Amino acid sequence: MAAPKKGRGSSGGQGRPGRALVLILIAMVALTGGMFLSGHTTPRLGIDLAGGTSITLKAKSQPGKPDAINETNMNTAVSIIERRVNGLGVSEAEVQTQGPSNIIVNIPKGTNSKQAREQVGTTAQLYFRPVLTVAGGEPTPEGSASPSASGSGKPSATPSAKASDPETASDSKTTPSATATTQGRAVTDALKADDETPDPSASTGAASDAPAASETPDAATAALQKKFTELDCTDASARAKAGDGVKPEDPTVACSSEGDAKYLLGPSEVSGTDVDDAKAQFDQQRGMWLVSMEFTDKGSKKFQAITKKLSAQQSPQNQFAISLDGEVVSAPQVNETLSGSAEISGSFNQQSAEDLGNILSYGALPLSFSEDTVTTVTAALGGEQLEAGLIAGAIGLALVVIYLVAYYRGLALIALLSLLVSGVLTYTIMALLGPAIGFALNLPAVCGAIVAIGITADSFIVYFERIRDEIREGRTLRPAVERAWPRARRTILVSDFVSFLAAAVLFLVTVGKVQGFAFTLGLTTLLDVVVVFLFTKPVMTLMARTKFFGSGHPWSGLDPKRLGAKPPLRRSRRVNVRTDHPKEA
């Protein structure tokens, strides 16, 4: 009695195939239920299938940097734009260079495509500059008092060592009135307070109409002051061009985001590259959205130095402006030395706070860009190609079915059921991966799924052929199914490992649509292992117990006569035992 028990125990669990089938059934029900409950019953489609927007960005030359438009900076810009867009959940966005100065951004049609378009070309040049003086947004006539800036409605910043510190800085709404004369003196005094001698050549970068390099520092200061008094921040075009052509190390003029205040700012003390991380947060106590920033070690030291210097100044020179792309988003006062972190708070909603946090988190673009063209891409061409691909896939699947039925007969039923299970798992997982990780199905991904049909069918064929080899050796079906499994399992695992490795390497070394092909190929290869282990093998074990397969019916595909089977091995062993027994006695 011991020998039969050992045989059944070594059969690979042939007595418990139901457990594996129940497990995969639960997985299928859970995935299908999750798909319907989430409301995403179809996979997300890429730009070639769903359409979208194609944006051409043209790099603009940088003042004082004639060689800024180069391959390194363009590739860096591509990387940052791609991270920004995909950080919003718009997967399958294509970002690539075209020529020496253009970047093409293809954004699939989707929930966040409009939001992504607003961020692709945002330079996000962030600077912390000391405020030299501030006035209302309208031009300030020479000799007259400057109207005070109300600052209402625009975001303010609270620099702090801790996000909860309420007394680290005061609002920037309180701004003194100043005449043109006091403003000019403020510029000179502030530059002296920085222990820097104004460089006439550097000052020329402050504005397009700044004095020539031969002018004295006082002349450069006067020219900058003149631009400040004449600046009209209520004019949107003037507001956008206020800081054009300004180097970080030069003083400049800038407007508030709302255009209700204008600032005369000193050289940059801290830049966006000193920001280590930025994210949107909702402050429960104040009931408002804000953007918190963490500085790098180097940036934290710079931030500490500027706050120490500003805290010793009188208003408004104890303020520093957070300038983003030439506009002042806030200008808080500093009353003590700070370090570590800062917050930008004010009239943010959730989306605007997340947008700013996303931009700052991924860094500033090394170049400035302008939108050259914006084109709406239709899905007509992709739809035609998809239809052709699906037709090709259907033809290929039909040929596989015909081959399986003609060669394996009854075994073809097991193969087709396994393909069906694999198809259900693949479809539901793809549908769920759309909202989960932003996966979008494009044409190459569809090709990867079609190729997977052959990989999955190959696994069935390996197992079936091992079973048939055992039957040719004279074994009956039930032991043949179990003895064939270990050898078939090794072959299937090695084959799938090679396919998965190729897909992984392809995914890592490529970009764009080819990654969709690699991802789908890798996913379906993993599902092939799951289906073979948890469905095909258990079903084959159950089928071996039926009369149709177990008796070797001619249409079962396991007919011993058709396979040229040898006499049963069990019978020959019994003859040997009976022959040798008398000799032992």
Backbone hydrogen bonds, N-H to C=O, Kabsch-Sander energy under -0.5 kcal/mol:
donor,donor_aa,acceptor,acceptor_aa,energy
5,K,1,M,-1.4
6,K,2,A,-2.2
7,G,3,A,-2.3
8,R,4,P,-2.3
9,G,5,K,-2.4
10,S,6,K,-1.9
11,S,8,R,-1.0
12,G,9,G,-0.6
16,R,13,G,-1.8
19,R,16,R,-0.6
20,A,16,R,-0.6
21,L,17,P,-1.7
22,V,18,G,-2.6
23,L,19,R,-2.1
24,I,20,A,-2.2
25,L,21,L,-2.0
26,I,22,V,-2.4
27,A,23,L,-2.0
28,M,24,I,-2.2
29,V,25,L,-2.5
30,A,26,I,-2.7
31,L,27,A,-2.5
32,T,28,M,-2.5
33,G,29,V,-2.9
34,G,30,A,-2.6
35,M,31,L,-2.1
36,F,32,T,-2.0
37,L,33,G,-2.8
38,S,34,G,-2.1
39,G,35,M,-0.6
40,H,35,M,-1.0
41,T,39,G,-0.9
46,G,441,L,-2.7
49,L,46,G,-1.1
50,A,46,G,-3.1
51,G,47,I,-1.6
52,G,377,V,-2.3
53,T,107,I,-2.6
54,S,375,T,-3.4
55,I,53,T,-0.5
55,I,105,V,-3.2
56,T,373,T,-2.9
57,L,55,I,-0.6
57,L,103,I,-3.0
58,K,370,S,-3.0
59,A,57,L,-0.5
59,A,101,S,-2.9
60,K,368,S,-3.0
62,Q,65,K,-0.8
65,K,62,Q,-1.9
68,A,65,K,-1.7
70,N,68,A,-1.6
74,M,70,N,-2.3
75,N,71,E,-2.4
76,T,72,T,-2.1
77,A,73,N,-2.3
78,V,74,M,-2.2
79,S,75,N,-2.1
80,I,76,T,-2.3
81,I,77,A,-2.7
82,E,78,V,-2.4
83,R,79,S,-2.0
84,R,80,I,-2.5
85,V,81,I,-2.6
86,N,82,E,-2.4
87,G,83,R,-1.7
88,L,84,R,-0.6
88,L,85,V,-1.3
89,G,86,N,-1.6
90,V,85,V,-1.4
91,S,89,G,-1.4
93,A,90,V,-0.7
94,E,106,N,-2.1
95,V,93,A,-0.6
96,Q,104,I,-2.1
98,Q,102,N,-2.9
102,N,98,Q,-0.9
103,I,57,L,-2.3
104,I,96,Q,-3.3
105,V,55,I,-2.9
105,V,103,I,-0.5
106,N,94,E,-3.0
106,N,104,I,-0.5
107,I,53,T,-3.2
107,I,105,V,-0.6
109,K,51,G,-2.6
113,S,110,G,-0.9
116,A,112,N,-2.6
117,R,113,S,-2.0
118,E,114,K,-1.4
119,Q,115,Q,-0.7
119,Q,116,A,-1.0
120,V,116,A,-1.5
121,G,117,R,-0.5
122,T,119,Q,-1.0
126,L,124,A,-1.0
127,Y,323,S,-2.4
128,F,270,V,-3.3
129,R,127,Y,-0.7
129,R,321,A,-2.6
131,V,319,Q,-2.5
132,L,130,P,-0.5
132,L,264,L,-3.3
133,T,264,L,-1.3
135,A,262,K,-2.3
136,G,147,P,-2.2
137,G,260,D,-0.8
140,T,229,T,-3.5
144,S,141,P,-1.8
146,S,178,A,-1.1
150,S,148,S,-0.5
154,K,151,G,-1.0
156,S,345,S,-4.2
158,T,343,E,-3.0
160,S,341,S,-1.7
165,D,162,K,-1.7
170,S,333,Q,-0.8
174,T,171,D,-0.6
175,T,173,K,-0.9
183,Q,179,T,-2.2
184,G,180,A,-2.3
185,R,181,T,-2.3
186,A,182,T,-2.0
187,V,183,Q,-1.8
188,T,184,G,-1.8
189,D,185,R,-2.9
190,A,186,A,-2.4
191,L,187,V,-2.2
192,K,188,T,-2.1
193,A,189,D,-2.3
194,D,190,A,-1.2
195,D,192,K,-1.8
196,E,191,L,-1.6
203,S,199,D,-2.5
204,T,200,P,-0.9
205,G,202,A,-1.5
206,A,203,S,-1.8
207,A,204,T,-0.7
210,A,207,A,-1.5
215,E,212,A,-1.8
220,A,216,T,-2.2
221,T,217,P,-2.5
222,A,218,D,-2.1
223,A,219,A,-2.3
224,L,220,A,-2.1
225,Q,221,T,-2.5
226,K,222,A,-2.4
227,K,223,A,-2.0
228,F,224,L,-1.8
229,T,225,Q,-2.4
230,E,226,K,-1.9
231,L,227,K,-1.0
231,L,228,F,-0.6
233,C,137,G,-3.0
233,C,231,L,-0.7
234,T,137,G,-0.6
235,D,232,D,-1.2
236,A,234,T,-0.6
239,R,235,D,-2.6
240,A,236,A,-2.1
241,K,237,S,-1.4
242,A,238,A,-0.6
242,A,239,R,-0.6
244,D,241,K,-1.2
246,V,243,G,-1.3
250,D,247,K,-1.7
252,T,265,L,-2.2
254,A,263,Y,-2.0
255,C,326,G,-0.6
256,S,261,A,-2.5
257,S,328,V,-1.4
259,G,256,S,-0.7
262,K,135,A,-2.6
263,Y,254,A,-3.4
264,L,133,T,-2.7
265,L,252,T,-3.1
265,L,263,Y,-0.6
266,G,130,P,-2.8
268,S,248,P,-3.3
269,E,128,F,-2.8
270,V,128,F,-1.1
272,G,126,L,-2.2
274,D,271,S,-1.8
275,V,272,G,-1.6
276,D,274,D,-0.6
276,D,294,E,-3.0
277,D,294,E,-1.7
279,K,292,S,-1.9
281,Q,290,L,-3.0
283,D,281,Q,-0.6
283,D,288,M,-3.0
284,Q,282,F,-0.8
287,G,283,D,-1.7
288,M,283,D,-1.2
289,W,348,F,-0.6
290,L,281,Q,-2.7
291,V,344,I,-3.0
292,S,279,K,-2.4
292,S,290,L,-0.5
293,M,342,A,-3.1
294,E,277,D,-2.8
295,F,340,G,-1.8
296,T,274,D,-2.8
300,S,296,T,-3.0
301,K,297,D,-1.6
302,K,298,K,-1.9
303,F,299,G,-2.8
304,Q,300,S,-2.2
305,A,301,K,-2.1
306,I,302,K,-2.4
307,T,303,F,-2.0
308,K,304,Q,-1.9
309,K,305,A,-2.0
310,L,306,I,-2.7
311,S,307,T,-2.2
312,A,308,K,-0.5
312,A,309,K,-0.7
313,Q,310,L,-2.0
317,Q,314,Q,-1.7
319,Q,316,P,-1.6
320,F,332,P,-1.7
321,A,129,R,-3.8
322,I,330,S,-2.9
323,S,127,Y,-3.1
323,S,321,A,-0.9
324,L,322,I,-0.6
324,L,327,E,-3.1
325,D,125,Q,-2.3
325,D,323,S,-0.6
326,G,125,Q,-0.5
327,E,324,L,-1.6
328,V,255,C,-2.9
329,V,322,I,-2.6
329,V,327,E,-0.7
330,S,322,I,-0.8
333,Q,170,S,-1.7
334,V,318,N,-2.5
335,N,168,T,-0.9
341,S,160,S,-1.3
341,S,339,S,-0.9
342,A,293,M,-1.9
343,E,158,T,-1.5
344,I,291,V,-2.9
345,S,156,S,-3.9
345,S,343,E,-0.6
346,G,289,W,-0.8
348,F,346,G,-1.2
353,A,349,N,-2.3
354,E,350,Q,-2.4
355,D,351,Q,-2.6
356,L,352,S,-2.2
357,G,353,A,-2.4
358,N,354,E,-2.5
359,I,355,D,-2.3
360,L,356,L,-2.6
361,S,357,G,-2.2
362,Y,358,N,-1.5
363,G,359,I,-0.7
365,L,123,T,-2.5
368,S,60,K,-0.6
369,F,121,G,-0.5
370,S,58,K,-2.0
372,D,56,T,-3.3
372,D,370,S,-0.6
373,T,56,T,-1.1
375,T,54,S,-3.2
377,V,52,G,-3.0
377,V,375,T,-0.5
378,T,376,T,-0.5
383,G,379,A,-2.8
384,E,380,A,-2.1
385,Q,381,L,-2.3
386,L,382,G,-2.9
387,E,383,G,-2.5
388,A,384,E,-2.2
389,G,385,Q,-2.6
390,L,386,L,-3.0
391,I,387,E,-2.2
392,A,388,A,-2.4
393,G,389,G,-2.6
394,A,390,L,-2.8
395,I,391,I,-2.5
396,G,392,A,-2.5
397,L,393,G,-2.7
398,A,394,A,-2.5
399,L,395,I,-2.3
400,V,396,G,-2.1
401,V,397,L,-2.5
402,I,398,A,-2.6
403,Y,399,L,-2.3
404,L,400,V,-2.6
405,V,401,V,-2.7
406,A,402,I,-2.5
407,Y,403,Y,-2.5
408,Y,404,L,-2.6
409,R,404,L,-0.8
409,R,405,V,-0.9
410,G,555,W,-1.4
411,L,408,Y,-2.1
411,L,556,S,-0.7
412,A,409,R,-1.6
413,L,410,G,-1.5
414,I,410,G,-0.6
415,A,411,L,-1.9
416,L,412,A,-2.6
417,L,413,L,-2.3
418,S,414,I,-2.1
419,L,415,A,-2.3
420,L,416,L,-2.2
421,V,417,L,-2.3
422,S,418,S,-2.5
423,G,419,L,-2.3
424,V,420,L,-2.3
425,L,421,V,-2.4
426,T,422,S,-2.4
427,Y,423,G,-2.5
428,T,424,V,-2.4
429,I,425,L,-2.2
430,M,426,T,-2.2
431,A,427,Y,-2.2
432,L,428,T,-2.0
433,L,429,I,-2.2
434,G,430,M,-0.9
436,A,432,L,-1.4
437,I,433,L,-2.4
438,G,433,L,-0.7
438,G,434,G,-1.4
439,F,433,L,-1.8
441,L,44,R,-4.0
442,N,440,A,-0.6
446,V,442,N,-2.0
447,C,443,L,-2.2
448,G,444,P,-2.1
449,A,445,A,-1.9
450,I,446,V,-2.0
451,V,447,C,-2.6
452,A,448,G,-1.5
453,I,449,A,-0.6
453,I,450,I,-1.1
454,G,450,I,-0.7
454,G,451,V,-0.7
455,I,451,V,-1.3
456,T,452,A,-2.7
457,A,453,I,-2.5
458,D,454,G,-2.0
459,S,455,I,-1.3
460,F,456,T,-1.5
461,I,457,A,-2.2
462,V,458,D,-2.1
463,Y,459,S,-1.9
464,F,460,F,-3.0
465,E,461,I,-2.6
466,R,462,V,-1.7
467,I,463,Y,-2.1
468,R,464,F,-2.4
469,D,465,E,-2.1
470,E,466,R,-1.9
471,I,467,I,-2.1
472,R,468,R,-2.1
473,E,469,D,-1.2
474,G,471,I,-1.7
475,R,470,E,-1.7
480,A,476,T,-1.8
481,V,477,L,-2.7
482,E,478,R,-1.4
483,R,479,P,-2.6
484,A,480,A,-2.0
485,W,481,V,-0.9
487,R,483,R,-0.6
488,A,484,A,-2.4
489,R,485,W,-3.2
490,R,486,P,-1.7
491,T,487,R,-1.7
492,I,488,A,-2.7
493,L,489,R,-2.5
494,V,490,R,-2.3
495,S,491,T,-2.3
496,D,492,I,-2.8
497,F,493,L,-2.3
498,V,494,V,-2.1
499,S,495,S,-1.9
500,F,496,D,-2.8
501,L,497,F,-2.7
502,A,498,V,-2.2
503,A,499,S,-2.2
504,A,500,F,-2.6
505,V,501,L,-2.5
506,L,502,A,-2.3
507,F,503,A,-2.2
508,L,504,A,-2.0
509,V,505,V,-2.1
510,T,506,L,-0.9
514,V,511,V,-0.9
515,Q,512,G,-1.0
516,G,512,G,-0.7
516,G,513,K,-0.7
517,F,513,K,-1.3
518,A,514,V,-2.3
519,F,515,Q,-2.9
520,T,516,G,-2.1
521,L,517,F,-2.4
522,G,518,A,-2.5
523,L,519,F,-2.5
524,T,520,T,-2.6
525,T,521,L,-1.7
526,L,522,G,-1.9
527,L,523,L,-2.1
528,D,524,T,-1.7
529,V,525,T,-1.4
530,V,526,L,-1.8
531,V,527,L,-2.8
532,V,528,D,-2.5
533,F,529,V,-2.2
534,L,530,V,-2.7
535,F,531,V,-1.9
536,T,531,V,-2.3
537,K,532,V,-2.2
539,V,535,F,-2.6
540,M,536,T,-2.3
541,T,537,K,-2.1
542,L,538,P,-2.1
543,M,539,V,-2.7
544,A,540,M,-1.8
545,R,542,L,-1.2
546,T,543,M,-1.5
550,G,546,T,-2.7
551,S,547,K,-1.9
552,G,549,F,-1.4
553,H,548,F,-1.9
556,S,553,H,-2.4
557,G,553,H,-0.5
558,L,553,H,-0.6
563,L,559,D,-1.9
564,G,560,P,-0.6
564,G,561,K,-0.9
565,A,560,P,-2.6
566,K,472,R,-2.0
569,L,474,G,-0.5
572,S,568,P,-1.3
573,R,569,L,-1.8
574,R,570,R,-1.7
575,V,571,R,-1.8
576,N,572,S,-1.8
577,V,573,R,-2.1
578,R,574,R,-2.1
579,T,575,V,-1.9
580,D,576,N,-2.3
581,H,577,V,-1.7
584,E,580,D,-1.6
585,A,581,H,-1.8
